[in-house]
Amino acid sequence: MNSVNKADVIVVGAGPAGISAALAVARGGKKVLLIERAQYAGSKNMYGGAVYTTALKEVFKDDFKTIPYERIINSHTWAFLTDTGSFEMTYKNDDSTASYAIKRFNLEKWMIERAKEAGVYYIPNTLVTNLLLKDGCVIGVKTELEEYFASVTILADGVNSLLSRQINLRSNYEPKDIILSVKEAIKLDKKVIEERFNLKEDCTNGVNKQYFGTGFGKMKDIKNLFMMTFLHTFKDTVMLGVGANLADLTKNKLNLNEILDEVKKHPDIYPLIKDGETIEYSAHLIPEGGYNKMPKLVSSGVIIVGDAAGFVNSVHLEGTNFALISGKLAGESALNALENDDFSERSLLIYRKKLEKSFILKDLYSYRNVINKLYSRSNSLSVYYPKKIRELFEIVTSANCIPKGEQIRSYVKSFFKDRKITELFKDFFAFLKCGLDVFFGK
Ligand SMILES: Cc1cc2nc3c(=O)[nH]c(=O)nc-3n(C[C@H](O)[C@H](O)[C@H](O)COP(=O)(O)OP(=O)(O)OC[C@H]3O[C@@H](n4cnc5c(N)ncnc54)[C@H](O)[C@@H]3O)c2cc1C
């Protein structure tokens, strides 16, 4: 074994979680190898495009100032799409710098440079095929050509995490615990984007839109499909994507590419992307099992982080912040194990304690039933309430020579005529339970 193949810590996967973990170890003065299967980190990754700056600042400290962002995202819209239009709510704060639009490839490239500066040995273009075990303890990894050895291996290999499944640290997710997402990068002239979204030339503002509702196009008659559409503005591109539960897609025999095509034709979305050129098309999975499907997190000689551990809060489109902070905490836990020269499962469980103290396990716990509850009411959220809201706005915004009181009375009656009262109660209690779970937290 030569010295290049031996390190204190090996990190598999150079996404936000892996880079952050490697950086923490290098900053602690220990030797760390960061192995990535892609030729260029970021080229195999995909996301919507909004990265939360608090976690980036915590991991990259002063270097954060040089991050290659394209726009500051400080306008957030939540909208319900109906067959003819939409109902939307926007929160704007030009002073906010809470999230940035950064292209994934640029983000990873920048993060890798910072990690290398801190002393991380970066090995790209190398697929880790197996974990190496001795007496039940992970002692390193095998790639297609070499074996690498370390006291601690951190698995940051993303949502599929084949490696953690090899040692039964994590099971495979069921379709109901996975979102499939497809996204297009649509190129438009920078000036056109600024005009369409009312943005400044200096890129100090940007837009994030989340759309719910499926009652339009080919999805109109589908009862149980919980789907979300997202749109982010970049300098000269608009990122438009859709995500839907894999089980819903299979059950309804739906093709997500066709759904995205339908979304692009929607009267509210088409004007925003009109005449744009699709320059990139990508697909990715998002783990959604949350706290209830969380893996064991550690075993002797090994720790799991980021998407590989299912650390995502899809209600708020948060993933990179969970990845960055869980990576940092895993790196610090590895340093702790090295200091004590103890790489047993018991020693590495300090990682879980750190996660419990952070927002990660607190949030995952308080949201543990939210997604399932929302899915169970998906028809209400995606079709019924958007339709009822549209009907209410039609009454409020039109002058049709019918007394308003009469219209509103018939509207209220329609709530009980169109839908069984038991269903309305189920909706109410499901939303109330979600709210109470989050409010009381852990
Ligand atoms: C459509 C979509 C939209 C999203 N939008 C947002 C958003 O707006 N904001 C947000 O915060 N989050 C968002 N997320 C979530 C976010 O992208 C992820 O949570 C985050 O990237 C997870 O980081 P990670 O490092 O754990 O995993 P990844 O980013 O998936 O990185 C895993 C890395 O491991 C490498 N790898 C895998 N297997 C091996 C192997 N065997 N050997 C070597 N290398 C390997 C991969 O090539 C990859 O580089 C979104 C996700 C999707 C899919």
The ligand as an SDF file (V2000), in Angstrom:
LIG
                    3D

 53 58  0  0  0  0  0  0  0  0999 V2000
  -34.9810   18.9380   -9.0440 C   0  0  0  0  0  0  0  0  0  0  0  0
  -34.3100   19.2390   -7.7590 C   0  0  0  0  0  0  0  0  0  0  0  0
  -34.4310   20.5090   -7.2410 C   0  0  0  0  0  0  0  0  0  0  0  0
  -33.8000   20.8330   -6.0600 C   0  0  0  0  0  0  0  0  0  0  0  0
  -33.8620   22.1060   -5.6370 N   0  0  0  0  0  0  0  0  0  0  0  0
  -33.1840   22.4670   -4.5500 C   0  0  0  0  0  0  0  0  0  0  0  0
  -33.1400   23.8210   -4.1700 C   0  0  0  0  0  0  0  0  0  0  0  0
  -33.6810   24.6950   -4.8470 O   0  0  0  0  0  0  0  0  0  0  0  0
  -32.4520   24.1410   -3.0280 N   0  0  0  0  0  0  0  0  0  0  0  0
  -31.8120   23.1990   -2.2810 C   0  0  0  0  0  0  0  0  0  0  0  0
  -31.2210   23.5320   -1.2580 O   0  0  0  0  0  0  0  0  0  0  0  0
  -31.8230   21.8950   -2.6340 N   0  0  0  0  0  0  0  0  0  0  0  0
  -32.4820   21.5100   -3.7480 C   0  0  0  0  0  0  0  0  0  0  0  0
  -32.4600   20.1970   -4.1400 N   0  0  0  0  0  0  0  0  0  0  0  0
  -31.8070   19.1800   -3.2880 C   0  0  0  0  0  0  0  0  0  0  0  0
  -30.2770   19.2250   -3.4100 C   0  0  0  0  0  0  0  0  0  0  0  0
  -29.8790   19.2800   -4.7420 O   0  0  0  0  0  0  0  0  0  0  0  0
  -29.6870   17.9720   -2.7450 C   0  0  0  0  0  0  0  0  0  0  0  0
  -30.2640   17.7950   -1.4860 O   0  0  0  0  0  0  0  0  0  0  0  0
  -28.1660   18.0910   -2.5850 C   0  0  0  0  0  0  0  0  0  0  0  0
  -27.5470   18.2120   -3.8350 O   0  0  0  0  0  0  0  0  0  0  0  0
  -27.6220   16.8530   -1.8850 C   0  0  0  0  0  0  0  0  0  0  0  0
  -26.2220   16.9270   -1.8570 O   0  0  0  0  0  0  0  0  0  0  0  0
  -25.3480   15.6130   -1.6380 P   0  0  0  0  0  0  0  0  0  0  0  0
  -23.9390   16.0660   -1.6190 O   0  0  0  0  0  0  0  0  0  0  0  0
  -25.8610   14.8440   -0.4860 O   0  0  0  0  0  0  0  0  0  0  0  0
  -25.6350   14.6880   -2.9060 O   0  0  0  0  0  0  0  0  0  0  0  0
  -25.3580   14.9670   -4.4530 P   0  0  0  0  0  0  0  0  0  0  0  0
  -25.3960   16.3990   -4.7420 O   0  0  0  0  0  0  0  0  0  0  0  0
  -26.2780   14.0710   -5.1900 O   0  0  0  0  0  0  0  0  0  0  0  0
  -23.8630   14.4580   -4.6630 O   0  0  0  0  0  0  0  0  0  0  0  0
  -23.5200   13.0840   -4.6510 C   0  0  0  0  0  0  0  0  0  0  0  0
  -22.2030   12.9500   -5.3900 C   0  0  0  0  0  0  0  0  0  0  0  0
  -21.7160   11.6170   -5.2270 O   0  0  0  0  0  0  0  0  0  0  0  0
  -21.1670   11.1620   -6.4570 C   0  0  0  0  0  0  0  0  0  0  0  0
  -21.1910    9.6930   -6.4060 N   0  0  0  0  0  0  0  0  0  0  0  0
  -22.2860    8.8850   -6.2890 C   0  0  0  0  0  0  0  0  0  0  0  0
  -21.9140    7.5980   -6.2310 N   0  0  0  0  0  0  0  0  0  0  0  0
  -20.5630    7.5860   -6.2980 C   0  0  0  0  0  0  0  0  0  0  0  0
  -19.6000    6.5340   -6.2860 C   0  0  0  0  0  0  0  0  0  0  0  0
  -19.9600    5.2670   -6.1460 N   0  0  0  0  0  0  0  0  0  0  0  0
  -18.2870    6.8610   -6.4140 N   0  0  0  0  0  0  0  0  0  0  0  0
  -17.8970    8.1650   -6.5180 C   0  0  0  0  0  0  0  0  0  0  0  0
  -18.7730    9.2110   -6.5390 N   0  0  0  0  0  0  0  0  0  0  0  0
  -20.0950    8.9100   -6.4100 C   0  0  0  0  0  0  0  0  0  0  0  0
  -22.0980   11.7840   -7.4970 C   0  0  0  0  0  0  0  0  0  0  0  0
  -21.4970   11.8530   -8.7790 O   0  0  0  0  0  0  0  0  0  0  0  0
  -22.3420   13.1640   -6.9010 C   0  0  0  0  0  0  0  0  0  0  0  0
  -21.3730   14.0980   -7.3170 O   0  0  0  0  0  0  0  0  0  0  0  0
  -33.0690   19.8390   -5.3440 C   0  0  0  0  0  0  0  0  0  0  0  0
  -32.9350   18.5590   -5.8680 C   0  0  0  0  0  0  0  0  0  0  0  0
  -33.5300   18.2610   -7.0730 C   0  0  0  0  0  0  0  0  0  0  0  0
  -33.3500   16.8820   -7.6540 C   0  0  0  0  0  0  0  0  0  0  0  0
  1  2  1  0
  2  3  1  0
  2 52  2  0
  3  4  2  0
  4  5  1  0
  4 50  1  0
  5  6  2  0
  6  7  1  0
  6 13  1  0
  7  8  2  0
  7  9  1  0
  9 10  1  0
 10 11  2  0
 10 12  1  0
 12 13  2  0
 13 14  1  0
 14 15  1  0
 14 50  1  0
 15 16  1  0
 16 17  1  0
 16 18  1  0
 18 19  1  0
 18 20  1  0
 20 21  1  0
 20 22  1  0
 22 23  1  0
 23 24  1  0
 24 25  2  0
 24 26  1  0
 24 27  1  0
 27 28  1  0
 28 29  2  0
 28 30  1  0
 28 31  1  0
 31 32  1  0
 32 33  1  0
 33 34  1  0
 33 48  1  0
 34 35  1  0
 35 36  1  0
 35 46  1  0
 36 37  1  0
 36 45  1  0
 37 38  2  0
 38 39  1  0
 39 40  1  0
 39 45  2  0
 40 41  1  0
 40 42  2  0
 42 43  1  0
 43 44  2  0
 44 45  1  0
 46 47  1  0
 46 48  1  0
 48 49  1  0
 50 51  2  0
 51 52  1  0
 52 53  1  0
M  END
$$$$
